Structure formats: structure tokens, C-alpha cells
């Protein structure tokens, strides 16, 4: 590994969302095009817009470093054309070899496969990766973190949007390891009695009621919603219930497949066949159809398409899990052999974000923008996981009782493994050490900040 890649790995840079794929690995391949994904198609999230407006030089710097490393001659920033203020900022900052891809305000504009196709006219091979067609793609925050890591500044904070049933929605850089309850308190507190927190956006995020959980490098948003809301009700269904109901109620209308963004791109995903497999399953309602394997879990079939209110997305997700456990997954070559041409009606089946928000019953929150907040934090402690990404957890290099400062290495990347380093996000003393490093400020540190 060359010195530049070592810096990115040591700086702890990963994809700031999803599974958190380590960025240094993406930089090991050659590419013709580098794409920054700023489409941010999840309703109510605002972090990418704030980042692009406030940190455009760092974004451009990170893209230029990535382009040099992978040998790309072209850079693209994907952004929805409705964000005129952000576009104006970027136009003043971008060099000649980086262009803006202005996209419609539809879901899922920010999906990796959608973004790559819109930017290049080529599709990622089914079961393959962007690098297979000469593309490197990452989100905006990752490129900013890459730029900083190249200067020896590690990842210690993450940009998070807090929205929904809170007094004052906001977007802010926050220390990794800060608890959900502390983050939400910055928004003035919760405005409903019975609530859940969606980690991420309402479409692909997961639901929790555990506010002691820490934010991590992949945290993008905390959306507070009533426990009785449509989003919470759907996401809280048990696997047994969604399979049982799907087996008895699906009428095979196939709208889930007809509207599936990946199917419209020609990938061999057929949610209605995953639902059909339930109807011919045994008493355990198991599903092992390979028609579910290419599902991206964008959740559009569940949240938008199904007229019966069923959950094809989760049926596909659990089916993929079961296929994997039973060694029944198709190879990339087999998946690619089933790939078809892009559907001629694809452009007419895109879902406008406003209409999607109405269906999700979150449109009432959209009149309030989660503007940038620069909080004066006085945290007593943070709980920093040693594993915040796909791959091997970092190895602790501190012990209980050690005094650490913000940015100091507390977990080293594992040699010869998919792994990145982890750093302290506040000054303090290590008080607990397991798979999580707990750092607490002493009384004098708290008083001096």
C-alpha cells in the first residue's frame, strides 16, 4: 500500500453512510470517472447540502486527490437541480475537469446504480462494483474526510441531521460517540409523547427506541417520529408477521416490480416473485427465490408501490439473507446473464420526492429546514465503537486510565485486513474498554470548556 493510501486508512476514512466501506480500498483501483454523490434522496435529510455549501473547497480537494490517485480525468458531482444555492456555490469552486450533474427531485436519485448510470450512461454490472466500469463513487462527506486525512487530520466528527418531532431541526458536525439522547437534546427536545427514532432517512433507515446508542462515522440523520406513524408501523413489523401477511394477502399485481428502480435499470430483481415464493412455502413461510438477490433495499416497493400495504422490500432482504446462509446466491456472471435492457418507461416511473413524503406522512415536517448548527458542546463522555464499518474492527491501542486528546489514535487498523483506524473525539480519560472505548472528561476539563 502506498503512502497516500496509508494516510487515508490511518485517518479512519470510510463511506459516511451505508455499510461504511473503507475509502482506501476504493482508491486502490484505477478509474476514468470519480463521482461525488450529493443527491441526498432521503426525505428530510440536509447534511449533504450543508457540507457542499460550507466545505466546497475541501470537497473539491478530496475529489482532486482521489482523481489523481485512481488516474481519472473526469469528476462529477451529483446534485438535485432544485438546490440552486448549493449549485451556485459549487459552480464558483469547481475546476474544468469536474462537472455538475443536475438531477430531478425524485427517489432514489442518490442510489449508487442510478447515479452511475446518469453520470456515465453505463450500468454497474449486476453483482459487480462501480470499479468494474471504471468508476469510483463516494458520498460528499467521505471526500471531505479524505481531504483532511491527507493532511493528517483524522475522522473524529460526523455530520448529522436531526428532524421530525423535535423543536428545532438542525444539521451539525458532532463528535463520534455522542449518544442519541444528547444529539436530540440539541434540537430542543422531542415534541411528542410516544416516539421512535429512525437512524438515517424514512425510506432506508432502521427504527430504534434506544437513545443511549452512539453516533458513528456512518450516522447521517436521526428522524424522530410518532410510534404510531406509518413509517414506524411498517419498520416495526416482525419478520414472522410480514411473511405471514404477505403469504395470505399478496394478489400478484406486480406493481412492486413494475416500479422497482433497479428493475427499470434492467437488473434481474423481481419483488413480486419473492412475494409469490411465500405463497408456495411451507409452514415456516420461507423464501429462497433468487429473484430477490439483486434488491438494493431502497424500500420503494413497500413504502410506495404495494396497494395492499405489504412489505416486499423486507421479504427480499430476508430472502437474500437466507440465500446466503444456504449457499444459493447466484454468481455475478449468472446475475449479469439475466440482466436486460433499461426499461423504456423508466423516466416516467420516477417518484417525485414531494409525493413520496405525502405517502410517508412526513410532509408536515418539510416546512422547517435543518439549518447548520454550531453547538457549544460540553460532553461528559463519548462511547466510540472500534467497529464502525464493514470489515475488521480496529485494535485498541489504549488502556483504561489513559489520558487521550481529540484526534489521538485509540484503535489501529488491522494489518492485512479490511480495516481502518479509530480516533478519540474529545479530550479525556479512557474509563471503559471492550468493543467500545468510553472516554470521560475530568471535572477540570469540563469546567475549562
N, C-alpha and C positions, 0 to 999 in steps of 0.2 A: 504494500500500500504506500503511495507516495505521500509526501509531507502535507500537502493540501488536504487530502482525504483524512489523514490522521488528525488534523486540526478540527475537521468537521465532526469526526467521531468523538474526539475528546471534548468538543464543545457541547455534545449531547443533542445534536440537531436531528429531529425526526419529523415526519409528516405531522403537522399540528391539527390532527383530526383523524377519524377513522381508526385504523389499526396502529397508526404511528410508525410507518415503515422508515427505518433508518436512512437518512438522506445520503450518507456517504456511499451506500451501496448503489443508489441510482446514478451517482456521479462516476462510477467505475466503468459504465458503458459509454460507447460513442453514440452521438445523436446528431441529427440535422436540425431539429427544432427543439427549443426549450419553451415550455408553456407555464405561465403563472395563472392558476385558476382563482379568479376573483369573482366568479359569477354568483356565489353565495345564494343558492336557490332555496334553502330552507327558510320558510316564513319567520319573520321577527328577528332573525339574527342580523347583526350590523357590524361585526368585527372587521370583516374584510374592507368595508368602505372606510372605516376609521383608520385602518392600517395604511391603506393606499393614499388617503388624504394627508395623514400625518407623517408617514415614513416612506414617501415615494423614493427619495434618494437611496435609502437602504434596500428597498425592493429592487430597484434598478441595478444597484451594485451587486446584490446577490445573484440576480439573473445573469449579469455580465460575467461574474466569476464562474457560474455554472456553465454558461455557453463556452467559455474558454476551456474549461476542464473537459467537456464532452465533445468539443470540436464543432459546435453548432454555429451556423451562420445567421440563423433567424430566431428571433424571440417573439413571443406572443403573450399578451395579457388579455385574458378573457374577462369581460365585464358586461353587465347588463346595460343596454343603451339608456335606460331610464336614469342612471346615476350620472347626470350631466355635470354636477360639481366635481365628482371624482375624476371623470374623464378629462375635464379641463385641467386639473392638477397634473394628471399623467401626461397629457399632451405637451406640457411645458417641460417635462422631465425626461421623456424617453429619447434615446438616440435613434439614428436612422435604421439600425438593424433590429429594433424592437417595435412592434406594431400593436395596435389595439384591435381586438375582436369584439365588436359591439353586438351583444346578443339580445334576443327577445326576452321579455319578462315572463318566462314560462318555467314549469317544473318538468324534468330535472335538468335545467341548463348547466348546473355545476357538476353533473355526473361525469366522471373521467372519460368514459367512452363517447359521450355526447360532445364534450369539449374537444377531444382529439379529432373527432370527425369534422366538426365545424371549422376547426383551425387548419386542418390539412387536407380534408377530402378523403382521407384514408381511415379505415377501421382497424382498431386493435384486433388482432386475431382472436377468435373465440378460444378462451382458455389461455390466452397469451398475455403479454405485457406491452405497454407503450414502446419500450425499447426495441421490440421486435419489428417496429416500423420506423425506427429512427427518431423516437420522440422521448423527451424527458418532461414529465409534468409534476408540478408540486403546487401546494397552496401558497398564498401570499405570505403568511406568517413564516413558513419554512424558509423561503428565500431571504426574508429579513433576518431570521436567526442565522442562516448560512453566512450572510454578510458580516454579522457581528462575530461569529465563531472564527472566521478567517482572521479577525483582528485580535483573537484571544479572549473574546467576551463570551462566556458560556450561557446556555439557556437556564435562566433562573425564574422567569416570569412567563405567563401566558395571557393572551388577550381573550377576554370573556365578555359575552353579552348576557345581561340579566333582564328578563322581560316577563310579561304576563301579569299575574295578580300581585304586583308589587307597587309601592307608592311612586317610586321614581326609577324607571328603567334606565340602565346605563351600559356603557361598554368601557372596559378599563384593562390596563396591564396589572395583573395581580400575581403575588408570589405563589409559586407552586407549593402545594402542601397546605394552603389555606382551606379551612373547612367550608362546606356549602353554606352552613348557617351563618358564618362570618361574611361570606360573599353576599348572601341575600340581605343581610343586615345593612349593607352599604346602600341598598336600594330603598331604605326606609322601612323595611319590613313587609310582611305578607298581608294582603287585603282581603283574604277570605279565610273562613274557619277550617274547613276540611279541604286539604290540598295535596297535590303530589308535585314532584319536581321532575321535569323532563331533562335528561342530560343530553344536550345537543338541541336539535330542532324538532318540531312536532311530527315530521314525517319519519325520519330515521333514528331519532333519539330513543333512549330507553327511560323507563319510569323508575323512580326511587322515592322512598319516604325517609331515607337515612341521611339526615343533614350533617352527620359527623364525617361523611366521606370527604376526602381532599380533592381539590382540583389538581390536574396533572398537565403535562405538556400537550395532551390531545384534547383538553377541555376547550370547547368553543362557545358553549352557552348553557345557561340554566334558565329554563322556562317554567314558571310557577303557574299551575292550572288547578281549577277546582277538581277534586277527586271524582265528581260526577260528570265531568266534561267528556265530550265524545272521544277526544284523543286519549285521555286517561282510561276510559272504559275499555277501549279497544286494546290498548297496550297492557292492561292488567288481566286480560283473559288468560286462563291456564291453557297449557298445551293440550290437555285432555279435552277441555271444553271446545276449543277451536276445531279440533279434529272431529269430535262427535257431532257438533253442529254442522260442520262442513259436509260430513258424510250424509246427513239427513236432508240438508236444505239446498245444496248446490243443484241448480237446474241446467247446468252446462250451457249457459248462454254465450260463453266465450268472450264476453266483453273485457274480462281481465287480460286476456291475451291480445285482443284487438287494440287495446290502449297501452300495452306494455312498451315503454320506451326502448328497451333492449330488443324486443321482438321486432319493433318497427325499424330498427337498425339492421335487422336480418339475423340476429343471434338466435340460436335454437332453444329459446325459453318459451314454455307454454304453460302458464299458471293453471289454465283450465284442465290440463291433463293431470297436473298434480292434485287438483281437487277431485278429478274423476277417479284417481287411484284410491282415494278414500272410500269411494262407493263400492269398490270390489275388494276391499281389505278385510282382514279377519277381525276378530273381536278386539284386537289391540289398536285398530284403526291406523295401522302402519302404512307408510307411503314410501316406495322405493323407486319411483319413476325418474329416469334420467332427464326427463323434460324439465325438471326443476333445477338442474345443476347450474345453468348459466345465469340464474337470478342474481341481480345486484342488490336486492332487498331495499329498493327505493321506496317501497310501500305504496306506490300509486294504485296498484290493483285493489288494495284493502281500503285505503283512505278515500279513494275517488271512484273507482270503476265498478265495483261489485254492487249490483242493485239489491242484493239480499243482505248486505252488511256482514258478509263473511270475511275470512282472513286468508286469502290466497298467499300473501307475502310470507306469513309465518309458517304456513304449510310448506311452502318452498324452502324456507330456511331450515326447518326441522328435517325435511326430506334430504336436503344436502348433507346435514349432519349424519343422518342415518346411512346415506350412501357412502360417506367417508368411512364410517365405522365398519361397514360391511365390505369395504374394498370394491365398491361397484362404480366408482367415479369413472367417467369417460376420459380418455387422454385428450390433450389439446388437439391432436390430429383428428381424432374422432369427432370432437366438437366442431372443428373447422369444416369438416366434410359435410356437416349438417347446416352450415351457415348459408343463408340465402341473400339475395339482393336487398338493398334498402327498400322498404315499402313505399310505393308511390304516393300514399296518403299520409306519410309521416309528418309533413309540415302542417297538415290540417288537424292532426290529433294531439298537438301540443296543448298543455293545460295552463291557462293564464293563472298567474300567482294569486290575483285577487279572488278569482272564482274558487281556487283551491282553499284559500283562507276562509271563505264563506262556508265551504263544505266542512272544514275542520273546526268551525265555530271559534275562530281566533281573530276574526277581522276586527272585532271591537277593540283589540289592543293596538292596532296598527296606526292609530292617530297619534300615538306617542312614540317618538324616536328615541332609541337608546344611544344618546349622545356620549361623547368622550367624558369620562370622569377621571380626575387625577386625585385619588383619595390620599389623605394623610393617615397612613396605617400605623398602628401601634400593636402589632400582633404579639401575643404572649408565646405562641408556639406554632410550628408547622409540622405536618406529618408527610414526609416525602417518600413515596414508593420507590424501591430500587428497580422495579419493573413497570415501565410506563409505555412500552412499545412492543410490537411483535418481535420475537427473538429472545435471546438470553438476558436475564436480569443482570444489572451491574453488580459488581462485587464490592461490598462495603470496605472502605479504607479508613474508617474512623471507628472509635470505640466509645462506649458510654463514659461520659466525663470529659471528652474532648471539647475544647472551645473552638468554634469554627466561625468564619466570616462569610458574608454573602459572596457567592461565586466560587467558594472553595470546593474542591473535589471531595465528595463523600462516598461516591460509588464509581469504581473504574470499569470501563468496558472490558468484557471478557475476550481474551486473545483467541483468534481463530474461530470466532463465533459471530453471529448477527447480534451485535450489542453496541450500546453507546453509553457514555458516562453520565453521571448524575451529580448535581451540584447543590450546595446549600442556597436557600432562597432568602434567608435572613441571617443576621449575626446571632450567635447564642451558644448554648451548650447542648451536646448530644445527651439526651436523657433516656432514650429507649432505642433498641436496635434489634430488628428482626428482618422481615422483608420490607419493613418501613423504617426510615430513620426519623425519629422525633427530635426536633431541635427546639429548645425553650430559651427565651431571653431571660437573663438575670434581672433582678429589680433595678440595678443601676443602668442597664442597657435600655429598659423600658422607659425609665424616667428621663434618659437623655435623648429619646427620640420623640 
